[in-house]
């Protein structure tokens, strides 16, 4: 599970600060020297930032697992059955989305209306499938996309 707000926050901070240095300092050699010194200092601090980010992610995952285990230990059937119901409905919604996006281009005429297809979009499908995938323990796709899915 990744913290979505953080994203590439570190790179954006470094780039923005480098841009501010180049705007404020008129001497190009001094600006390059200050920018290099700043980027070097930030690169050394990036390891600590990444470590703190990983610790935060693991704590969030651990808290989520504790919540799930606490729900399973309760005697209330509604609480025990809610998470699987949400996951099942999520799976069915994703399946319906895929099927409707594969309809013929002129639509499917039913008794009183015509069901038209829409354009398939991976982001929408992942949004629909995310509760089901989370229930099954699948971690975030943003880590796989960036090559950082290390278990």
N, C-alpha and C positions, 0 to 999 in steps of 0.2 A: 504494500500500500504506500503510495507516495503522497506527499503533502502538495496539493495542486497549486497553492498560492505561491510556493517557493519557486517552482519551475527552474528557469535559468536566471534567478535573481542575482547571483554572484556575478555572472558575466555582464548583466545589464548595469550593475553598479559600477564595475570597473570601466566599462565603455563610456558611461555617462560622465564619470569623474575625469577620464582621459579627455573627453570633449570639452569639459569645463576648463581644464588646464590649458588646452590649446587655444581656447577663446580668451582667457584672461592674460596669459603671458604673451607679450608681443614678440619677444626674441625667440626665433624658431629653434635655435640650438638649445637654449635654456628650457623651452617648452618640451622638446624631445627628451632632454635629460630628466626633467621632473616627471614626465609621463612614464619613462622607463623605471625610475626609482619607485614611483607609486605602484606600477604594475608588478614589480618585483616583490614589494612588500605585501601586496594583496595576494600574490601567488603563494607566499609562505603561510599566510593566514587562511588560505582556502582549504587546506587539509583539516584544520581545526573546525572550520565551518561544515565541511562534509561529514566529519565525525559526529558533530552535534546533530546534523540533519538525520543521519542514520539512527542515532540513539532515539531521537524524537519519533521517527517512523516505527522503530521497534516497540517503543512504549505505547504508541497508539494501537499497534497490532495486538500487543499483549492485553491492553484494556478491552479491546473488542472481543478477544477470545474469552476473557473473564466474564464479560457480559453475556456472551452466548452460553457459556457453561452455567452461569447463574440462572438463565432462563430455562435451561434443560432440567435443572434440579427442582424447579418449582412444581407444585402440585396442580397449579392452574392449567387446564388443558388449552385454554385460549392462547396463553402466552407461549406454550410449547408448540402450538400449531401455526402461529402467525408467520414466523420466518419461513417455514417450508411453503406455506400458501403463497406468500409474496414471491418466492423464488419460482414456483410453478407458474403463477400468472405472468411473471416476467418472461419465462421461457415461451409460453404460449403467445404472448404479444410479439416477441421477436420472430417467432415462426410465422405468425400471421403477416407481419411486415414483409418478410422474405417472399411469402407466397403471393401477396397482393402486388408486390413489385415485379413479379414474373408474369403477370397477366398479359394477354395479347394487346397490341397497340390500340386496337379499336374498342377495347374493353370487353367485359363479360356481361351480357344482357341477362338479367334475372327477370322475374315476373313483372315487377313494377318499376324497376330502376336498372341503370347500367352502372356497373362497378368499373371504374377506370383505373388503370395502373398509375403508379407514380415512380419517380426516379429513385433507384436504389442508392442509399448513402450509408457508408460504413459507420460514420459517427452516430447516426440514428440507431442503427442496429446494435452497436455497443452500448448505447444508452439504454435501450430496451432490455438487453441481456445482462446488464451490470448487476442487478440484484441476484439473478440466478447464478452468475459466475462468482459473485462474492460469497454466496451461500455454499458453493462448492469449494471455496478456498482458493480461487484463482486470484493472483495478485494483479496489480494494475498493468494495463497494456502500455502505458506511457514508458514504463521501464523497459519493456521488450523492444519498443520502437526505437529507443535511444541506445539499445545495446547494454543496458545496465541491469538485466534480470539475473542477478546472482543469488542463488538460494542459500 
